[in-house]
Amino acid sequence: MSDPEDLRTIVNQLFVDSGEKEKLLQWLEKRLAETEWNEQLSAYCREMVRTKHMENATFEQIYEEVEDYANCMYNKNIQAIALLNVS
């Protein structure tokens, strides 16, 4: 029996090779654009940088500050449909 990480690598490669990963990414981009997720996240980042005086922060520092917020703010329906498409 193969190690779970090996199996994950194989399944991921098949997902990429079949073109399904690209289709899913395009679908996800479209749905996030429809809900204005990018715009909302950008506004949140700008406000967070201003209020926390992070003008000289690195990308990694800003990412750490907004990661949880970004994950929580996208529509749960989009997440559920994306997971169904993967399985």
KEKE-3310 file (N, C-alpha, C; in steps of 0.2 Angstrom, whole numbers, plus 5000, padded with zeros to 4 digits):
npx = (5004:5002:5010:5000:5004:5010:5000:4991:4999:4999:4985:4983:4991:4985:4973:4978:4983:4971:4965:4955:4958:4962:4950:4942:4949:4946:4932:4931:4938:4929:4917:4921:4924:4911:4905:4912:4924:4938:4939:4933:4942:4954:4951:4949:4962:4969:4964:4967:4981:4982:4976:4984:4996:5005:5013:5026:5026:5030:5024:5022:5019:5007:4999:4998:4991:4978:4974:4964:4953:4950:4948:4936:4927:4923:4910:4901:4893:4900:4912:4907:4901:4913:4920:4912:4914:4927:4927)
npy = (4994:5011:5026:5039:5052:5050:5045:5056:5065:5058:5058:5072:5075:5069:5076:5089:5085:5081:5093:5097:5104:5117:5121:5121:5131:5142:5143:5146:5158:5166:5165:5171:5184:5188:5190:5200:5198:5200:5214:5217:5211:5218:5231:5229:5225:5237:5246:5239:5240:5254:5257:5249:5254:5248:5251:5248:5235:5218:5207:5194:5197:5205:5195:5186:5193:5195:5182:5174:5181:5183:5170:5167:5176:5173:5166:5153:5144:5144:5138:5125:5120:5120:5110:5099:5098:5094:5082)
npz = (5000:4996:5003:5011:5007:4995:4987:4987:4980:4967:4964:4963:4953:4942:4942:4938:4925:4919:4916:4924:4936:4932:4926:4938:4945:4937:4937:4951:4952:4944:4952:4964:4960:4956:4969:4973:4981:4980:4979:4992:5000:4997:5001:5015:5018:5015:5025:5037:5036:5037:5050:5059:5057:5047:5036:5031:5031:5027:5014:5019:5032:5031:5026:5036:5045:5038:5034:5041:5041:5027:5023:5030:5025:5012:5002:5009:5001:4989:4993:4996:4984:4976:4983:4981:4967:4966:4972)
capx = (5000:5006:5009:4995:5007:5011:4993:4989:5003:4996:4979:4984:4994:4979:4968:4981:4983:4965:4963:4950:4961:4962:4943:4940:4951:4943:4926:4932:4939:4923:4912:4924:4923:4904:4904:4917:4928:4944:4938:4932:4948:4959:4949:4951:4970:4971:4961:4971:4988:4982:4975:4989:5002:5010:5015:5032:5026:5031:5019:5020:5016:5000:4996:4996:4985:4972:4972:4958:4947:4949:4945:4929:4922:4920:4903:4901:4890:4905:4916:4903:4901:4920:4922:4908:4917:4933:4926)
capy = (5000:5017:5031:5044:5058:5047:5044:5063:5067:5055:5061:5079:5075:5067:5082:5094:5082:5081:5100:5099:5109:5123:5123:5123:5138:5148:5144:5149:5165:5169:5166:5176:5191:5190:5192:5206:5196:5203:5221:5218:5209:5224:5237:5227:5226:5244:5248:5236:5243:5261:5257:5246:5257:5243:5254:5245:5228:5213:5203:5189:5200:5207:5189:5183:5197:5194:5176:5171:5186:5181:5163:5168:5181:5170:5163:5146:5140:5143:5132:5118:5118:5119:5104:5094:5098:5091:5075)
capz = (5000:4996:5008:5009:5003:4988:4984:4986:4974:4961:4963:4961:4946:4938:4942:4934:4919:4916:4915:4929:4941:4928:4926:4944:4947:4933:4940:4958:4951:4942:4958:4969:4956:4957:4976:4975:4987:4979:4981:4999:5004:4996:5006:5022:5019:5016:5031:5042:5036:5040:5057:5063:5055:5044:5030:5029:5032:5022:5011:5024:5038:5030:5024:5042:5048:5035:5032:5044:5038:5020:5023:5033:5021:5005:5003:5011:4996:4984:4996:4996:4977:4974:4986:4977:4960:4967:4974)
cpx = (5004:5005:5004:4998:5008:5005:4990:4993:5000:4990:4979:4987:4989:4974:4971:4981:4977:4962:4957:4952:4960:4954:4940:4942:4948:4936:4926:4933:4933:4918:4915:4923:4916:4902:4908:4922:4935:4944:4937:4939:4954:4957:4950:4958:4972:4970:4966:4978:4988:4981:4980:4996:5008:5012:5021:5032:5027:5024:5017:5017:5009:4996:4993:4991:4978:4969:4965:4952:4945:4946:4938:4924:4920:4914:4904:4898:4896:4910:4913:4903:4908:4922:4918:4912:4924:4932:4922)
cpy = (5006:5022:5036:5050:5056:5047:5051:5066:5065:5058:5068:5080:5074:5073:5087:5091:5082:5088:5102:5104:5116:5126:5125:5130:5144:5149:5148:5157:5169:5171:5171:5183:5193:5192:5197:5204:5199:5210:5222:5216:5215:5229:5235:5227:5233:5247:5245:5239:5250:5261:5254:5248:5252:5245:5250:5238:5224:5210:5198:5191:5202:5200:5186:5187:5196:5187:5173:5175:5184:5174:5163:5172:5178:5166:5155:5141:5139:5138:5126:5116:5116:5112:5098:5093:5094:5083:5071)
cpz = (5000:5001:5006:5005:4996:4984:4983:4980:4967:4959:4960:4954:4941:4937:4938:4927:4915:4914:4920:4934:4938:4928:4932:4946:4943:4936:4947:4957:4949:4948:4963:4966:4957:4964:4978:4981:4986:4982:4989:5003:5003:5001:5013:5023:5019:5022:5037:5042:5039:5047:5061:5061:5052:5037:5027:5030:5026:5019:5016:5030:5037:5029:5031:5046:5045:5033:5034:5041:5031:5019:5025:5029:5014:5007:5004:5005:4990:4986:4995:4989:4975:4977:4983:4970:4961:4969:4969)
residu = (MET:SER:ASP:PRO:GLU:ASP:LEU:ARG:THR:ILE:VAL:ASN:GLN:LEU:PHE:VAL:ASP:SER:GLY:GLU:LYS:GLU:LYS:LEU:LEU:GLN:TRP:LEU:GLU:LYS:ARG:LEU:ALA:GLU:THR:GLU:TRP:ASN:GLU:GLN:LEU:SER:ALA:TYR:CYS:ARG:GLU:MET:VAL:ARG:THR:LYS:HIS:MET:GLU:ASN:ALA:THR:PHE:GLU:GLN:ILE:TYR:GLU:GLU:VAL:GLU:ASP:TYR:ALA:ASN:CYS:MET:TYR:ASN:LYS:ASN:ILE:GLN:ALA:ILE:ALA:LEU:LEU:ASN:VAL:SER)
# end
